[in-house]
Amino acid sequence: MQIINRAETGGELVPFNANESDIKAEVDRRTAKAGYTTGNGECPCRTKIMNNGFGESKLNVWPRDKAGNLI
């Protein structure tokens, strides 16, 4: 809604002769300032599961009795 209000009230416009890399740099700077991305325009959180890949996977680490029930 803010974008529509800005457009109606004469908000920021991109000039036709603007360089594409300058526009991308400005978008990256603004989204990073708002906290949506990093300074490079990437997602600020991990997007895939990271693991070391060595040894047995420890998915179930809660203590259990011999029958497999939680203690």
C-alpha positions in Angstrom: 0.0 0.0 0.0 2.9 2.3 0.7 4.2 1.9 -2.8 0.9 2.9 -4.3 0.7 6.0 -2.0 4.2 7.0 -2.9 3.5 6.6 -6.6 0.4 8.8 -6.3 2.1 11.5 -4.3 5.2 11.8 -6.6 7.5 9.3 -4.9 10.9 8.2 -6.2 11.3 7.5 -9.8 14.2 5.8 -11.7 15.5 7.9 -14.6 15.4 6.2 -18.0 19.2 6.6 -18.5 20.1 4.9 -15.2 22.7 2.2 -15.3 21.3 -1.3 -14.4 24.2 -2.1 -12.1 23.6 1.2 -10.2 20.0 0.4 -9.7 20.8 -3.1 -8.5 23.4 -1.7 -6.0 20.8 0.8 -4.7 18.1 -1.9 -4.3 20.6 -4.2 -2.5 21.6 -1.3 -0.2 18.0 -0.5 0.7 16.9 -4.1 1.2 19.9 -4.7 3.4 19.1 -1.6 5.5 15.5 -2.8 5.9 16.9 -6.3 7.0 15.4 -8.3 4.1 18.8 -9.3 2.6 22.5 -9.1 3.3 24.6 -6.3 1.7 25.1 -8.6 -1.4 21.4 -9.1 -1.9 21.4 -12.6 -0.5 19.0 -14.1 2.0 20.1 -13.4 5.6 19.3 -17.0 6.7 20.7 -20.3 5.6 18.7 -21.8 2.7 20.0 -25.4 3.0 20.8 -27.9 5.7 24.5 -27.9 6.5 26.1 -30.9 8.1 29.6 -32.4 8.3 28.7 -35.7 6.7 31.0 -37.8 9.0 29.9 -40.5 11.4 26.4 -41.6 12.4 23.6 -39.1 12.3 22.3 -38.1 15.7 18.7 -37.2 15.0 17.3 -38.7 18.2 19.3 -37.6 21.2 16.7 -37.7 23.9 17.3 -40.3 26.7 15.2 -43.4 26.2 14.7 -46.7 28.0 15.2 -50.2 26.5 11.7 -50.2 25.0 12.4 -46.9 23.2 10.1 -44.7 25.4 11.2 -41.3 26.6 12.5 -41.3 30.1 
